[in-house]
Amino acid sequence: MQAILPLAGKGTRLRPHTHTTPKPLLRVGNRTVLDRVLDLLESAGVDEIIGIMGHLSGRIEEHLAAEHPELGFRPVMQTQQLGTADAIRLAEPHVEGPVLIVFVDTLFQADMDLIQRRPDVDGIVWAKEVEDYQRFGVIVHDDDGFMQEIIEKPSEPVSRLANIGLYYIRNVDLLFEGIEHVMRQSPKLGEYFLTDAFQYMIDNGGKLLTAEVAEWWDCGKPETLIDTNHRVLRAEATPPPAAFPGVSFVDPVRIGEGVTLEEATIGPNVSIADGSTVRRSRIRDSIVGVGSEISDCELRQSLIGDHAFASGVRGTVSLGDHSEVRGEST
C-alpha cells in the first residue's frame, strides 16, 4: 500500500529549529516524528511513500535512505505551496490504488485494521474529540458515522471531533476528481483545501467513515512539541537511565547514548539525545538535541537543537542547531 506524506512545509512556528531541520525530523522521545509515524504506517502495510517535498527536502531523503532503506520512496517536488489539495494533486500520477494520506506534524494511535474491516466505504477520516473545538476543522457525521461535512473553526459546538490529518482513501478516482473540482474554484484564504475535495466526494455519493483515534499529539509548535515529548515519555515503558554519580533523575526521562551528565538534576519530562553533555544544571520539561553542551543552567520548557551551547542561562530558551547563548555563571 502507498501513503502520501506532504513534507514540503517550512515549519515557521517552530523556527529557529526548522531553519536547519525539516519539521518531520524534529524529535520527541529521542526519535524523529517522521520515524514514529512511519512505524505505524509500515505496521499497516505501507511499503511505498509518495513524499511531497520542498523545504530542506535533501535532509528528509537522506534520513529515509539511512533509516528506512527497505521503504519505497517517490519524491515529488512542490515548487509553490497552494494548499493541501494542491499538494495531494501532485501525487496523482504516482498513485496506483487505495492510499493513505498523512500530515506529519502530529502523532496518533489509530486502529489501522479498520481499513480491512470496512471494504464497503470509499474512505476513512480519523478524528479526535477535543475541548477547544474552535481551533480546528471539526467533523459532522450521521448516526452511522459517515462524514457529512467539515466545519472550520466553528463558533458553536456543532461537533468536537477535530480533523487530525490522517485519511485512507479507497476511491482514489473520486478523490482526484474532487481535487480537480476544488482547483477550478477560487482559493479560500489563498489556499486550496483537501477537505473541500472530501466534501465533493460526499456530495457525489462518496461514503467517508469517521473513526476516532485513541491518542493524538500535536508536534506543530514549541509548546505542543514539548507536551508531546512529555506524553511519549510517559507512554513508552523504557528502562531507567544508567546511574551517573552526583546526578538525580525525576521520571520520566530519556537519555541517549554517549551522554555525559555531571552534578545535574534531570526531569521530569526531559529527553537528551546522543552525545550531549550537561554539567551543574537543572533541566525539566525540555528537549535537548544531539551533541549539545549545557552548563550552569536552570532550564524549563526549552528546546535545544543539535550541537548547541548554553551556559549560565535561567528560564526558557529555544536554541537552534549550532547556536550559542551565555548568561551569568553561578
Secondary structure as UniProt FT lines:
FT   STRAND          2..6
FT   HELIX           12..14
FT   TURN            15..16
FT   HELIX           17..19
FT   HELIX           23..25
FT   STRAND          27..28
FT   TURN            29..30
FT   STRAND          31..32
FT   HELIX           33..43
FT   TURN            44..45
FT   STRAND          48..53
FT   TURN            55..56
FT   HELIX           57..67
FT   TURN            69..70
FT   STRAND          72..77
FT   HELIX           84..89
FT   TURN            90..91
FT   HELIX           92..94
FT   STRAND          99..102
FT   TURN            104..105
FT   STRAND          106..109
FT   TURN            112..113
FT   HELIX           114..117
FT   TURN            119..120
FT   STRAND          123..129
FT   HELIX           133..135
FT   STRAND          137..141
FT   TURN            143..144
FT   STRAND          146..152
FT   STRAND          161..169
FT   HELIX           172..183
FT   TURN            189..190
FT   HELIX           194..203
FT   TURN            204..205
FT   STRAND          208..212
FT   STRAND          215..218
FT   HELIX           222..235
FT   TURN            245..246
FT   STRAND          248..249
FT   STRAND          253..255
FT   TURN            257..258
FT   STRAND          260..262
FT   STRAND          265..266
FT   STRAND          270..272
FT   TURN            274..275
FT   STRAND          277..279
FT   STRAND          282..284
FT   STRAND          286..288
FT   TURN            290..291
FT   STRAND          293..295
FT   STRAND          298..300
FT   STRAND          303..304
FT   TURN            306..307
FT   STRAND          309..311
FT   STRAND          314..315
FT   STRAND          318..319
FT   TURN            321..322
FT   STRAND          324..326
//
